[in-house]
């Protein structure tokens, strides 16, 4: 298996790849822990914020011409109010935060260092913009003993800690999506944050 080539696209450059990212999100998030029964209409609405932001970023992982992974980000101030509100409620200015949307990668390409590449590229993009003190993302909260978790499943928390991110209990938002076997449900997602060092 060859290591995918990473390409960073910004703002309007992302438009041709919105459908690729939508399909990757639907496929990857169908698995634990999201169990997302996705649909294209919701995906396009969700990704509109990225398409409309001049400072958004898509990091694409490609094997030849095939997009096999993607990682996204945008200024939190450009995202939907649901994502900004937990910071506002905590007395933190969303304008200081660059938000990482998702990193989705097909299973055959995992374990090749692509995840680190996604974080490196997004952090570099946020740093180059020169106006952010923090990078952040959120992850769905699941009970550790949930019987639906695959046997031997390992969370990404160790990886995130190594990247310098810390979970922020109480900095949580609620989103609704169709969960496999249950229909539309509300889900809690908690933010992880990291201080963004300025350009050296």
Secondary structure as UniProt FT lines:
FT   STRAND          5..10
FT   HELIX           11..17
FT   HELIX           18..28
FT   TURN            29..30
FT   TURN            32..34
FT   HELIX           40..52
FT   TURN            54..55
FT   STRAND          57..63
FT   TURN            64..65
FT   STRAND          66..75
FT   HELIX           76..78
FT   HELIX           81..89
FT   TURN            90..91
FT   HELIX           94..96
FT   STRAND          97..105
FT   HELIX           107..109
FT   TURN            110..111
FT   HELIX           114..129
FT   STRAND          134..140
FT   TURN            144..145
FT   TURN            147..148
FT   TURN            151..152
FT   HELIX           157..162
FT   TURN            163..164
FT   STRAND          166..179
FT   TURN            180..182
FT   STRAND          183..195
//
